[in-house]
Amino acid sequence: MTVSELRTLHQQHRFKEAEILHDIISPGWIVEFRGQDGRLYEMTDTLGCPVSFSSTEEARDHIHLVADCPIQVEHLYHFFER
């Protein structure tokens, strides 16, 4: 979902937290928002491709464009959980 789509969901109080995860496709970090119901909402561009950030700080800055919520950062690779 794009930043504007995610912002709309946040205004509806749908998010519990944001997660910064290692991008398994390219070097970098991706962002997912976890809904109150446990559903995951991935931050994407307008074509629906996941947005990859070069650092966790850059990812945090984009999370703050969407919502002011708790942020979890994944510190280990979890290849087999996806």
PDB file with SEQRES, HELIX, SHEET and CRYST1 records, atoms N, CA, C and O in Angstrom:
SEQRES   1 A   82  MET THR VAL SER GLU LEU ARG THR LEU HIS GLN GLN HIS          
SEQRES   2 A   82  ARG PHE LYS GLU ALA GLU ILE LEU HIS ASP ILE ILE SER          
SEQRES   3 A   82  PRO GLY TRP ILE VAL GLU PHE ARG GLY GLN ASP GLY ARG          
SEQRES   4 A   82  LEU TYR GLU MET THR ASP THR LEU GLY CYS PRO VAL SER          
SEQRES   5 A   82  PHE SER SER THR GLU GLU ALA ARG ASP HIS ILE HIS LEU          
SEQRES   6 A   82  VAL ALA ASP CYS PRO ILE GLN VAL GLU HIS LEU TYR HIS          
SEQRES   7 A   82  PHE PHE GLU ARG                                              
HELIX    1 AA1 VAL A    3  GLN A   11  1                                   9    
HELIX    2 AA2 THR A   56  VAL A   66  1                                  11    
HELIX    3 AA3 PHE A   79  GLU A   81  5                                   3    
SHEET    1 AA1 4 LEU A  40  GLU A  42  0                                        
SHEET    2 AA1 4 TRP A  29  GLY A  35 -1                                        
SHEET    3 AA1 4 PHE A  15  HIS A  22 -1                                        
SHEET    4 AA1 4 ILE A  71  VAL A  73  1                                        
CRYST1    1.000    1.000    1.000  90.00  90.00  90.00 P 1           1          
ATOM      1  N   MET A   1       0.841  -1.174   0.000  1.00  0.00           N  
ATOM      2  CA  MET A   1       0.000   0.000   0.000  1.00  0.00           C  
ATOM      3  C   MET A   1       0.890   1.242   0.000  1.00  0.00           C  
ATOM      4  O   MET A   1       1.955   1.261   0.617  1.00  0.00           O  
ATOM      5  N   THR A   2       0.437   2.263  -0.695  1.00  0.00           N  
ATOM      6  CA  THR A   2       1.197   3.503  -0.763  1.00  0.00           C  
ATOM      7  C   THR A   2       1.109   4.261   0.560  1.00  0.00           C  
ATOM      8  O   THR A   2       0.280   3.947   1.414  1.00  0.00           O  
ATOM      9  N   VAL A   3       1.965   5.254   0.716  1.00  0.00           N  
ATOM     10  CA  VAL A   3       1.970   6.055   1.943  1.00  0.00           C  
ATOM     11  C   VAL A   3       0.592   6.679   2.171  1.00  0.00           C  
ATOM     12  O   VAL A   3       0.100   6.675   3.300  1.00  0.00           O  
ATOM     13  N   SER A   4      -0.028   7.206   1.138  1.00  0.00           N  
ATOM     14  CA  SER A   4      -1.342   7.840   1.326  1.00  0.00           C  
ATOM     15  C   SER A   4      -2.425   6.821   1.699  1.00  0.00           C  
ATOM     16  O   SER A   4      -3.299   7.121   2.513  1.00  0.00           O  
ATOM     17  N   GLU A   5      -2.373   5.634   1.117  1.00  0.00           N  
ATOM     18  CA  GLU A   5      -3.339   4.580   1.484  1.00  0.00           C  
ATOM     19  C   GLU A   5      -3.134   4.146   2.930  1.00  0.00           C  
ATOM     20  O   GLU A   5      -4.099   3.954   3.670  1.00  0.00           O  
ATOM     21  N   LEU A   6      -1.871   3.993   3.330  1.00  0.00           N  
ATOM     22  CA  LEU A   6      -1.568   3.612   4.710  1.00  0.00           C  
ATOM     23  C   LEU A   6      -2.002   4.698   5.686  1.00  0.00           C  
ATOM     24  O   LEU A   6      -2.514   4.398   6.764  1.00  0.00           O  
ATOM     25  N   ARG A   7      -1.799   5.956   5.315  1.00  0.00           N  
ATOM     26  CA  ARG A   7      -2.188   7.073   6.173  1.00  0.00           C  
ATOM     27  C   ARG A   7      -3.702   7.065   6.403  1.00  0.00           C  
ATOM     28  O   ARG A   7      -4.170   7.331   7.510  1.00  0.00           O  
ATOM     29  N   THR A   8      -4.459   6.760   5.352  1.00  0.00           N  
ATOM     30  CA  THR A   8      -5.917   6.679   5.477  1.00  0.00           C  
ATOM     31  C   THR A   8      -6.315   5.591   6.470  1.00  0.00           C  
ATOM     32  O   THR A   8      -7.191   5.804   7.307  1.00  0.00           O  
ATOM     33  N   LEU A   9      -5.672   4.423   6.380  1.00  0.00           N  
ATOM     34  CA  LEU A   9      -5.969   3.345   7.331  1.00  0.00           C  
ATOM     35  C   LEU A   9      -5.583   3.735   8.753  1.00  0.00           C  
ATOM     36  O   LEU A   9      -6.293   3.402   9.702  1.00  0.00           O  
ATOM     37  N   HIS A  10      -4.460   4.439   8.908  1.00  0.00           N  
ATOM     38  CA  HIS A  10      -4.047   4.878  10.242  1.00  0.00           C  
ATOM     39  C   HIS A  10      -5.086   5.822  10.847  1.00  0.00           C  
ATOM     40  O   HIS A  10      -5.365   5.753  12.044  1.00  0.00           O  
ATOM     41  N   GLN A  11      -5.652   6.696  10.030  1.00  0.00           N  
ATOM     42  CA  GLN A  11      -6.670   7.628  10.523  1.00  0.00           C  
ATOM     43  C   GLN A  11      -7.919   6.889  10.995  1.00  0.00           C  
ATOM     44  O   GLN A  11      -8.705   7.418  11.781  1.00  0.00           O  
ATOM     45  N   GLN A  12      -8.091   5.669  10.511  1.00  0.00           N  
ATOM     46  CA  GLN A  12      -9.211   4.832  10.946  1.00  0.00           C  
ATOM     47  C   GLN A  12      -8.815   3.958  12.139  1.00  0.00           C  
ATOM     48  O   GLN A  12      -9.560   3.060  12.532  1.00  0.00           O  
ATOM     49  N   HIS A  13      -7.638   4.229  12.711  1.00  0.00           N  
ATOM     50  CA  HIS A  13      -7.120   3.514  13.892  1.00  0.00           C  
ATOM     51  C   HIS A  13      -6.959   2.016  13.637  1.00  0.00           C  
ATOM     52  O   HIS A  13      -7.316   1.195  14.482  1.00  0.00           O  
ATOM     53  N   ARG A  14      -6.425   1.667  12.477  1.00  0.00           N  
ATOM     54  CA  ARG A  14      -6.281   0.260  12.113  1.00  0.00           C  
ATOM     55  C   ARG A  14      -4.950  -0.353  12.546  1.00  0.00           C  
ATOM     56  O   ARG A  14      -4.851  -1.577  12.627  1.00  0.00           O  
ATOM     57  N   PHE A  15      -3.924   0.454  12.828  1.00  0.00           N  
ATOM     58  CA  PHE A  15      -2.593  -0.086  13.052  1.00  0.00           C  
ATOM     59  C   PHE A  15      -2.237  -0.224  14.524  1.00  0.00           C  
ATOM     60  O   PHE A  15      -2.564   0.621  15.357  1.00  0.00           O  
ATOM     61  N   LYS A  16      -1.558  -1.320  14.803  1.00  0.00           N  
ATOM     62  CA  LYS A  16      -1.041  -1.602  16.137  1.00  0.00           C  
ATOM     63  C   LYS A  16       0.424  -1.166  16.233  1.00  0.00           C  
ATOM     64  O   LYS A  16       0.843  -0.578  17.230  1.00  0.00           O  
ATOM     65  N   GLU A  17       1.199  -1.464  15.177  1.00  0.00           N  
ATOM     66  CA  GLU A  17       2.619  -1.135  15.164  1.00  0.00           C  
ATOM     67  C   GLU A  17       3.154  -1.215  13.742  1.00  0.00           C  
ATOM     68  O   GLU A  17       2.475  -1.683  12.828  1.00  0.00           O  
ATOM     69  N   ALA A  18       4.388  -0.748  13.578  1.00  0.00           N  
ATOM     70  CA  ALA A  18       5.091  -0.865  12.305  1.00  0.00           C  
ATOM     71  C   ALA A  18       6.310  -1.748  12.532  1.00  0.00           C  
ATOM     72  O   ALA A  18       6.883  -1.765  13.622  1.00  0.00           O  
ATOM     73  N   GLU A  19       6.697  -2.478  11.498  1.00  0.00           N  
ATOM     74  CA  GLU A  19       7.870  -3.341  11.581  1.00  0.00           C  
ATOM     75  C   GLU A  19       8.816  -3.010  10.439  1.00  0.00           C  
ATOM     76  O   GLU A  19       8.396  -2.842   9.295  1.00  0.00           O  
ATOM     77  N   ILE A  20      10.096  -2.918  10.765  1.00  0.00           N  
ATOM     78  CA  ILE A  20      11.140  -2.733   9.760  1.00  0.00           C  
ATOM     79  C   ILE A  20      11.837  -4.073   9.615  1.00  0.00           C  
ATOM     80  O   ILE A  20      12.395  -4.603  10.577  1.00  0.00           O  
ATOM     81  N   LEU A  21      11.802  -4.620   8.395  1.00  0.00           N  
ATOM     82  CA  LEU A  21      12.299  -5.965   8.142  1.00  0.00           C  
ATOM     83  C   LEU A  21      13.387  -5.954   7.080  1.00  0.00           C  
ATOM     84  O   LEU A  21      13.402  -5.084   6.209  1.00  0.00           O  
ATOM     85  N   HIS A  22      14.296  -6.920   7.151  1.00  0.00           N  
ATOM     86  CA  HIS A  22      15.286  -7.084   6.085  1.00  0.00           C  
ATOM     87  C   HIS A  22      14.564  -7.428   4.803  1.00  0.00           C  
ATOM     88  O   HIS A  22      13.673  -8.278   4.791  1.00  0.00           O  
ATOM     89  N   ASP A  23      14.944  -6.771   3.728  1.00  0.00           N  
ATOM     90  CA  ASP A  23      14.391  -7.071   2.416  1.00  0.00           C  
ATOM     91  C   ASP A  23      15.090  -8.328   1.902  1.00  0.00           C  
ATOM     92  O   ASP A  23      16.313  -8.341   1.764  1.00  0.00           O  
ATOM     93  N   ILE A  24      14.329  -9.378   1.620  1.00  0.00           N  
ATOM     94  CA  ILE A  24      14.942 -10.637   1.194  1.00  0.00           C  
ATOM     95  C   ILE A  24      15.269 -10.655  -0.287  1.00  0.00           C  
ATOM     96  O   ILE A  24      15.952 -11.565  -0.756  1.00  0.00           O  
ATOM     97  N   ILE A  25      14.789  -9.652  -1.041  1.00  0.00           N  
ATOM     98  CA  ILE A  25      15.043  -9.596  -2.474  1.00  0.00           C  
ATOM     99  C   ILE A  25      16.276  -8.751  -2.803  1.00  0.00           C  
ATOM    100  O   ILE A  25      17.072  -9.114  -3.669  1.00  0.00           O  
ATOM    101  N   SER A  26      16.424  -7.645  -2.119  1.00  0.00           N  
ATOM    102  CA  SER A  26      17.563  -6.762  -2.376  1.00  0.00           C  
ATOM    103  C   SER A  26      18.117  -6.282  -1.036  1.00  0.00           C  
ATOM    104  O   SER A  26      17.431  -6.357  -0.017  1.00  0.00           O  
ATOM    105  N   PRO A  27      19.354  -5.789  -1.037  1.00  0.00           N  
ATOM    106  CA  PRO A  27      19.903  -5.293   0.229  1.00  0.00           C  
ATOM    107  C   PRO A  27      19.116  -4.062   0.672  1.00  0.00           C  
ATOM    108  O   PRO A  27      18.961  -3.101  -0.082  1.00  0.00           O  
ATOM    109  N   GLY A  28      18.646  -4.107   1.855  1.00  0.00           N  
ATOM    110  CA  GLY A  28      17.882  -2.977   2.366  1.00  0.00           C  
ATOM    111  C   GLY A  28      16.832  -3.408   3.365  1.00  0.00           C  
ATOM    112  O   GLY A  28      16.890  -4.504   3.923  1.00  0.00           O  
ATOM    113  N   TRP A  29      15.876  -2.532   3.582  1.00  0.00           N  
ATOM    114  CA  TRP A  29      14.847  -2.713   4.595  1.00  0.00           C  
ATOM    115  C   TRP A  29      13.479  -2.391   4.011  1.00  0.00           C  
ATOM    116  O   TRP A  29      13.346  -1.458   3.220  1.00  0.00           O  
ATOM    117  N   ILE A  30      12.461  -3.158   4.395  1.00  0.00           N  
ATOM    118  CA  ILE A  30      11.086  -2.884   3.991  1.00  0.00           C  
ATOM    119  C   ILE A  30      10.266  -2.586   5.239  1.00  0.00           C  
ATOM    120  O   ILE A  30      10.693  -2.864   6.360  1.00  0.00           O  
ATOM    121  N   VAL A  31       9.091  -2.021   5.031  1.00  0.00           N  
ATOM    122  CA  VAL A  31       8.219  -1.638   6.141  1.00  0.00           C  
ATOM    123  C   VAL A  31       6.877  -2.337   6.004  1.00  0.00           C  
ATOM    124  O   VAL A  31       6.276  -2.361   4.930  1.00  0.00           O  
ATOM    125  N   GLU A  32       6.422  -2.903   7.108  1.00  0.00           N  
ATOM    126  CA  GLU A  32       5.081  -3.476   7.185  1.00  0.00           C  
ATOM    127  C   GLU A  32       4.393  -2.901   8.408  1.00  0.00           C  
ATOM    128  O   GLU A  32       5.011  -2.725   9.458  1.00  0.00           O  
ATOM    129  N   PHE A  33       3.119  -2.610   8.266  1.00  0.00           N  
ATOM    130  CA  PHE A  33       2.301  -2.176   9.400  1.00  0.00           C  
ATOM    131  C   PHE A  33       1.437  -3.352   9.822  1.00  0.00           C  
ATOM    132  O   PHE A  33       0.854  -4.035   8.980  1.00  0.00           O  
ATOM    133  N   ARG A  34       1.357  -3.586  11.114  1.00  0.00           N  
ATOM    134  CA  ARG A  34       0.531  -4.666  11.646  1.00  0.00           C  
ATOM    135  C   ARG A  34      -0.776  -4.053  12.136  1.00  0.00           C  
ATOM    136  O   ARG A  34      -0.787  -3.137  12.958  1.00  0.00           O  
ATOM    137  N   GLY A  35      -1.881  -4.586  11.603  1.00  0.00           N  
ATOM    138  CA  GLY A  35      -3.192  -4.099  11.995  1.00  0.00           C  
ATOM    139  C   GLY A  35      -3.601  -4.621  13.356  1.00  0.00           C  
ATOM    140  O   GLY A  35      -2.996  -5.554  13.883  1.00  0.00           O  
ATOM    141  N   GLN A  36      -4.615  -4.023  13.915  1.00  0.00           N  
ATOM    142  CA  GLN A  36      -5.152  -4.459  15.206  1.00  0.00           C  
ATOM    143  C   GLN A  36      -5.589  -5.923  15.147  1.00  0.00           C  
ATOM    144  O   GLN A  36      -5.575  -6.621  16.161  1.00  0.00           O  
ATOM    145  N   ASP A  37      -5.977  -6.383  13.952  1.00  0.00           N  
ATOM    146  CA  ASP A  37      -6.426  -7.766  13.765  1.00  0.00           C  
ATOM    147  C   ASP A  37      -5.293  -8.715  13.387  1.00  0.00           C  
ATOM    148  O   ASP A  37      -5.534  -9.896  13.135  1.00  0.00           O  
ATOM    149  N   GLY A  38      -4.041  -8.204  13.345  1.00  0.00           N  
ATOM    150  CA  GLY A  38      -2.895  -9.035  13.010  1.00  0.00           C  
ATOM    151  C   GLY A  38      -2.532  -9.028  11.535  1.00  0.00           C  
ATOM    152  O   GLY A  38      -1.482  -9.547  11.157  1.00  0.00           O  
ATOM    153  N   ARG A  39      -3.374  -8.456  10.705  1.00  0.00           N  
ATOM    154  CA  ARG A  39      -3.103  -8.397   9.265  1.00  0.00           C  
ATOM    155  C   ARG A  39      -1.895  -7.491   8.997  1.00  0.00           C  
ATOM    156  O   ARG A  39      -1.685  -6.498   9.693  1.00  0.00           O  
ATOM    157  N   LEU A  40      -1.100  -7.852   7.971  1.00  0.00           N  
ATOM    158  CA  LEU A  40       0.068  -7.062   7.609  1.00  0.00           C  
ATOM    159  C   LEU A  40      -0.219  -6.224   6.370  1.00  0.00           C  
ATOM    160  O   LEU A  40      -0.841  -6.688   5.415  1.00  0.00           O  
ATOM    161  N   TYR A  41       0.249  -4.978   6.408  1.00  0.00           N  
ATOM    162  CA  TYR A  41       0.099  -4.044   5.300  1.00  0.00           C  
ATOM    163  C   TYR A  41       1.494  -3.566   4.917  1.00  0.00           C  
ATOM    164  O   TYR A  41       2.129  -2.822   5.663  1.00  0.00           O  
ATOM    165  N   GLU A  42       1.965  -3.996   3.752  1.00  0.00           N  
ATOM    166  CA  GLU A  42       3.316  -3.654   3.315  1.00  0.00           C  
ATOM    167  C   GLU A  42       3.323  -2.302   2.600  1.00  0.00           C  
ATOM    168  O   GLU A  42       2.425  -2.000   1.815  1.00  0.00           O  
ATOM    169  N   MET A  43       4.345  -1.494   2.882  1.00  0.00           N  
ATOM    170  CA  MET A  43       4.500  -0.215   2.199  1.00  0.00           C  
ATOM    171  C   MET A  43       5.037  -0.488   0.794  1.00  0.00           C  
ATOM    172  O   MET A  43       6.082  -1.115   0.626  1.00  0.00           O  
ATOM    173  N   THR A  44       4.296  -0.001  -0.218  1.00  0.00           N  
ATOM    174  CA  THR A  44       4.669  -0.227  -1.609  1.00  0.00           C  
ATOM    175  C   THR A  44       4.684   1.101  -2.366  1.00  0.00           C  
ATOM    176  O   THR A  44       4.253   2.137  -1.861  1.00  0.00           O  
ATOM    177  N   ASP A  45       5.195   1.031  -3.594  1.00  0.00           N  
ATOM    178  CA  ASP A  45       5.110   2.195  -4.468  1.00  0.00           C  
ATOM    179  C   ASP A  45       3.767   2.151  -5.194  1.00  0.00           C  
ATOM    180  O   ASP A  45       2.936   1.287  -4.913  1.00  0.00           O  
ATOM    181  N   THR A  46       3.554   3.077  -6.122  1.00  0.00           N  
ATOM    182  CA  THR A  46       2.259   3.139  -6.811  1.00  0.00           C  
ATOM    183  C   THR A  46       2.011   1.949  -7.737  1.00  0.00           C  
ATOM    184  O   THR A  46       0.876   1.721  -8.153  1.00  0.00           O  
ATOM    185  N   LEU A  47       3.062   1.185  -8.064  1.00  0.00           N  
ATOM    186  CA  LEU A  47       2.900  -0.011  -8.892  1.00  0.00           C  
ATOM    187  C   LEU A  47       2.671  -1.272  -8.059  1.00  0.00           C  
ATOM    188  O   LEU A  47       2.469  -2.355  -8.609  1.00  0.00           O  
ATOM    189  N   GLY A  48       2.701  -1.129  -6.724  1.00  0.00           N  
ATOM    190  CA  GLY A  48       2.489  -2.272  -5.848  1.00  0.00           C  
ATOM    191  C   GLY A  48       3.754  -3.025  -5.479  1.00  0.00           C  
ATOM    192  O   GLY A  48       3.687  -4.085  -4.856  1.00  0.00           O  
ATOM    193  N   CYS A  49       4.911  -2.484  -5.859  1.00  0.00           N  
ATOM    194  CA  CYS A  49       6.195  -3.118  -5.514  1.00  0.00           C  
ATOM    195  C   CYS A  49       6.645  -2.641  -4.135  1.00  0.00           C  
ATOM    196  O   CYS A  49       6.516  -1.457  -3.824  1.00  0.00           O  
ATOM    197  N   PRO A  50       7.170  -3.541  -3.303  1.00  0.00           N  
ATOM    198  CA  PRO A  50       7.639  -3.133  -1.981  1.00  0.00           C  
ATOM    199  C   PRO A  50       8.726  -2.060  -2.099  1.00  0.00           C  
ATOM    200  O   PRO A  50       9.601  -2.132  -2.961  1.00  0.00           O  
ATOM    201  N   VAL A  51       8.646  -1.073  -1.219  1.00  0.00           N  
ATOM    202  CA  VAL A  51       9.652  -0.020  -1.185  1.00  0.00           C  
ATOM    203  C   VAL A  51      10.792  -0.502  -0.298  1.00  0.00           C  
ATOM    204  O   VAL A  51      10.568  -0.922   0.837  1.00  0.00           O  
ATOM    205  N   SER A  52      12.020  -0.439  -0.820  1.00  0.00           N  
ATOM    206  CA  SER A  52      13.195  -0.864  -0.068  1.00  0.00           C  
ATOM    207  C   SER A  52      13.995   0.373   0.331  1.00  0.00           C  
ATOM    208  O   SER A  52      14.287   1.237  -0.497  1.00  0.00           O  
ATOM    209  N   PHE A  53      14.341   0.440   1.605  1.00  0.00           N  
ATOM    210  CA  PHE A  53      15.083   1.583   2.134  1.00  0.00           C  
ATOM    211  C   PHE A  53      16.516   1.168   2.424  1.00  0.00           C  
ATOM    212  O   PHE A  53      16.776   0.012   2.760  1.00  0.00           O  
ATOM    213  N   SER A  54      17.439   2.098   2.298  1.00  0.00           N  
ATOM    214  CA  SER A  54      18.856   1.776   2.477  1.00  0.00           C  
ATOM    215  C   SER A  54      19.259   1.675   3.938  1.00  0.00           C  
ATOM    216  O   SER A  54      20.292   1.082   4.250  1.00  0.00           O  
ATOM    217  N   SER A  55      18.464   2.243   4.841  1.00  0.00           N  
ATOM    218  CA  SER A  55      18.801   2.186   6.273  1.00  0.00           C  
ATOM    219  C   SER A  55      17.522   2.123   7.099  1.00  0.00           C  
ATOM    220  O   SER A  55      16.434   2.437   6.616  1.00  0.00           O  
ATOM    221  N   THR A  56      17.677   1.713   8.351  1.00  0.00           N  
ATOM    222  CA  THR A  56      16.516   1.688   9.246  1.00  0.00           C  
ATOM    223  C   THR A  56      16.045   3.104   9.542  1.00  0.00           C  
ATOM    224  O   THR A  56      14.852   3.322   9.755  1.00  0.00           O  
ATOM    225  N   GLU A  57      16.954   4.066   9.559  1.00  0.00           N  
ATOM    226  CA  GLU A  57      16.562   5.458   9.813  1.00  0.00           C  
ATOM    227  C   GLU A  57      15.685   5.989   8.680  1.00  0.00           C  
ATOM    228  O   GLU A  57      14.697   6.680   8.929  1.00  0.00           O  
ATOM    229  N   GLU A  58      16.041   5.670   7.444  1.00  0.00           N  
ATOM    230  CA  GLU A  58      15.222   6.084   6.304  1.00  0.00           C  
ATOM    231  C   GLU A  58      13.836   5.431   6.393  1.00  0.00           C  
ATOM    232  O   GLU A  58      12.823   6.072   6.114  1.00  0.00           O  
ATOM    233  N   ALA A  59      13.803   4.162   6.783  1.00  0.00           N  
ATOM    234  CA  ALA A  59      12.521   3.462   6.954  1.00  0.00           C  
ATOM    235  C   ALA A  59      11.692   4.117   8.062  1.00  0.00           C  
ATOM    236  O   ALA A  59      10.485   4.306   7.907  1.00  0.00           O  
ATOM    237  N   ARG A  60      12.337   4.461   9.176  1.00  0.00           N  
ATOM    238  CA  ARG A  60      11.628   5.144  10.278  1.00  0.00           C  
ATOM    239  C   ARG A  60      11.028   6.467   9.812  1.00  0.00           C  
ATOM    240  O   ARG A  60       9.894   6.793  10.163  1.00  0.00           O  
ATOM    241  N   ASP A  61      11.785   7.228   9.022  1.00  0.00           N  
ATOM    242  CA  ASP A  61      11.279   8.505   8.521  1.00  0.00           C  
ATOM    243  C   ASP A  61      10.009   8.303   7.703  1.00  0.00           C  
ATOM    244  O   ASP A  61       9.075   9.098   7.809  1.00  0.00           O  
ATOM    245  N   HIS A  62       9.962   7.253   6.892  1.00  0.00           N  
ATOM    246  CA  HIS A  62       8.773   6.988   6.087  1.00  0.00           C  
ATOM    247  C   HIS A  62       7.613   6.470   6.941  1.00  0.00           C  
ATOM    248  O   HIS A  62       6.451   6.745   6.639  1.00  0.00           O  
ATOM    249  N   ILE A  63       7.918   5.731   7.994  1.00  0.00           N  
ATOM    250  CA  ILE A  63       6.855   5.299   8.914  1.00  0.00           C  
ATOM    251  C   ILE A  63       6.190   6.523   9.529  1.00  0.00           C  
ATOM    252  O   ILE A  63       4.967   6.571   9.656  1.00  0.00           O  
ATOM    253  N   HIS A  64       6.996   7.515   9.911  1.00  0.00           N  
ATOM    254  CA  HIS A  64       6.451   8.717  10.537  1.00  0.00           C  
ATOM    255  C   HIS A  64       5.623   9.555   9.556  1.00  0.00           C  
ATOM    256  O   HIS A  64       4.831  10.392   9.989  1.00  0.00           O  
ATOM    257  N   LEU A  65       5.788   9.348   8.252  1.00  0.00           N  
ATOM    258  CA  LEU A  65       4.910  10.000   7.276  1.00  0.00           C  
ATOM    259  C   LEU A  65       3.504   9.414   7.335  1.00  0.00           C  
ATOM    260  O   LEU A  65       2.530  10.063   6.953  1.00  0.00           O  
ATOM    261  N   VAL A  66       3.413   8.170   7.823  1.00  0.00           N  
ATOM    262  CA  VAL A  66       2.136   7.462   7.872  1.00  0.00           C  
ATOM    263  C   VAL A  66       1.497   7.567   9.245  1.00  0.00           C  
ATOM    264  O   VAL A  66       0.334   7.950   9.365  1.00  0.00           O  
ATOM    265  N   ALA A  67       2.254   7.229  10.282  1.00  0.00           N  
ATOM    266  CA  ALA A  67       1.665   7.094  11.614  1.00  0.00           C  
ATOM    267  C   ALA A  67       2.699   7.303  12.701  1.00  0.00           C  
ATOM    268  O   ALA A  67       3.897   7.114  12.491  1.00  0.00           O  
ATOM    269  N   ASP A  68       2.219   7.691  13.847  1.00  0.00           N  
ATOM    270  CA  ASP A  68       3.045   7.748  15.042  1.00  0.00           C  
ATOM    271  C   ASP A  68       2.654   6.528  15.875  1.00  0.00           C  
ATOM    272  O   ASP A  68       1.720   6.578  16.674  1.00  0.00           O  
ATOM    273  N   CYS A  69       3.388   5.435  15.672  1.00  0.00           N  
ATOM    274  CA  CYS A  69       3.060   4.181  16.338  1.00  0.00           C  
ATOM    275  C   CYS A  69       4.344   3.482  16.764  1.00  0.00           C  
ATOM    276  O   CYS A  69       5.424   3.851  16.303  1.00  0.00           O  
ATOM    277  N   PRO A  70       4.250   2.485  17.629  1.00  0.00           N  
ATOM    278  CA  PRO A  70       5.452   1.731  18.014  1.00  0.00           C  
ATOM    279  C   PRO A  70       6.110   1.099  16.784  1.00  0.00           C  
ATOM    280  O   PRO A  70       5.431   0.673  15.849  1.00  0.00           O  
ATOM    281  N   ILE A  71       7.450   1.048  16.805  1.00  0.00           N  
ATOM    282  CA  ILE A  71       8.213   0.501  15.693  1.00  0.00           C  
ATOM    283  C   ILE A  71       9.103  -0.630  16.193  1.00  0.00           C  
ATOM    284  O   ILE A  71       9.861  -0.463  17.148  1.00  0.00           O  
ATOM    285  N   GLN A  72       9.003  -1.779  15.539  1.00  0.00           N  
ATOM    286  CA  GLN A  72       9.854  -2.928  15.825  1.00  0.00           C  
ATOM    287  C   GLN A  72      10.853  -3.069  14.683  1.00  0.00           C  
ATOM    288  O   GLN A  72      10.492  -2.902  13.517  1.00  0.00           O  
ATOM    289  N   VAL A  73      12.113  -3.377  15.013  1.00  0.00           N  
ATOM    290  CA  VAL A  73      13.125  -3.582  13.993  1.00  0.00           C  
ATOM    291  C   VAL A  73      13.603  -5.022  14.068  1.00  0.00           C  
ATOM    292  O   VAL A  73      14.027  -5.491  15.124  1.00  0.00           O  
ATOM    293  N   GLU A  74      13.532  -5.723  12.936  1.00  0.00           N  
ATOM    294  CA  GLU A  74      14.013  -7.100  12.847  1.00  0.00           C  
ATOM    295  C   GLU A  74      15.538  -7.063  12.748  1.00  0.00           C  
ATOM    296  O   GLU A  74      16.094  -6.408  11.867  1.00  0.00           O  
ATOM    297  N   HIS A  75      16.201  -7.764  13.650  1.00  0.00           N  
ATOM    298  CA  HIS A  75      17.659  -7.750  13.666  1.00  0.00           C  
ATOM    299  C   HIS A  75      18.281  -9.028  13.137  1.00  0.00           C  
ATOM    300  O   HIS A  75      19.499  -9.101  12.976  1.00  0.00           O  
ATOM    301  N   LEU A  76      17.475 -10.025  12.868  1.00  0.00           N  
ATOM    302  CA  LEU A  76      17.981 -11.300  12.353  1.00  0.00           C  
ATOM    303  C   LEU A  76      17.279 -11.623  11.051  1.00  0.00           C  
ATOM    304  O   LEU A  76      16.143 -11.207  10.822  1.00  0.00           O  
ATOM    305  N   TYR A  77      17.969 -12.373  10.198  1.00  0.00           N  
ATOM    306  CA  TYR A  77      17.344 -12.826   8.970  1.00  0.00           C  
ATOM    307  C   TYR A  77      16.448 -14.025   9.292  1.00  0.00           C  
ATOM    308  O   TYR A  77      16.868 -14.940  10.000  1.00  0.00           O  
ATOM    309  N   HIS A  78      15.243 -14.022   8.786  1.00  0.00           N  
ATOM    310  CA  HIS A  78      14.294 -15.105   9.008  1.00  0.00           C  
ATOM    311  C   HIS A  78      13.845 -15.655   7.659  1.00  0.00           C  
ATOM    312  O   HIS A  78      12.679 -15.516   7.290  1.00  0.00           O  
ATOM    313  N   PHE A  79      14.760 -16.279   6.920  1.00  0.00           N  
ATOM    314  CA  PHE A  79      14.455 -16.738   5.579  1.00  0.00           C  
ATOM    315  C   PHE A  79      13.336 -17.775   5.544  1.00  0.00           C  
ATOM    316  O   PHE A  79      12.549 -17.793   4.598  1.00  0.00           O  
ATOM    317  N   PHE A  80      13.249 -18.626   6.540  1.00  0.00           N  
ATOM    318  CA  PHE A  80      12.321 -19.751   6.481  1.00  0.00           C  
ATOM    319  C   PHE A  80      10.937 -19.419   7.006  1.00  0.00           C  
ATOM    320  O   PHE A  80      10.032 -20.248   6.915  1.00  0.00           O  
ATOM    321  N   GLU A  81      10.751 -18.217   7.558  1.00  0.00           N  
ATOM    322  CA  GLU A  81       9.452 -17.826   8.091  1.00  0.00           C  
ATOM    323  C   GLU A  81       8.585 -17.139   7.052  1.00  0.00           C  
ATOM    324  O   GLU A  81       7.415 -16.868   7.322  1.00  0.00           O  
ATOM    325  N   ARG A  82       9.113 -16.853   5.888  1.00  0.00           N  
ATOM    326  CA  ARG A  82       8.360 -16.110   4.860  1.00  0.00           C  
ATOM    327  C   ARG A  82       7.938 -17.007   3.750  1.00  0.00           C  
ATOM    328  O   ARG A  82       7.296 -16.556   2.801  1.00  0.00           O  
TER     329      ARG A  82                                                      
END                                                                             
